[in-house]
Amino acid sequence: MLTTHGEPVTVWLDGTDLPTRLVHHGMRYRVIDQPTSLPQTPEWPSGISHPPANVLLAPGWRVTGRSDDDTLLVFDLRHSAIGWTVEATYA
């Protein structure tokens, strides 16, 4: 994993609300795969014996993006009240 939780990102969607492009850290990326929906129920650490029952995460997508200089990154994107954020990136 490369980045921290909650960084703002600009995302463009197609007519079916799937991500097609994004700008992260000033770099443009085109989505080159089929976006995968992220789970909306959190994964609690094994040490929590009674996790809260009514917790839902914002909707999100995992996408692979390619920049103009051929950099490839996988992004976990979440949409919330403040807009799109990057939950994690992977090289």
C-alpha angles and dihedrals in degrees: 000000000000112000142039130257122277106018112159117248135177113235131188118205131203125230091282094051095255118139114255104164139012142180117220123174089350093304124117119227131186117212106242102180140049107281114243120215114242118227116261095207114079123239105235121209113261091247092067105090097181110030119186110274103210102053117125127178122220116268115272151166138224110218138168114229131195120202126212089262090053096255109156122207134165113224131199103206127190128189117212141152090288093051132253120345135181110241093184142342127211129197 
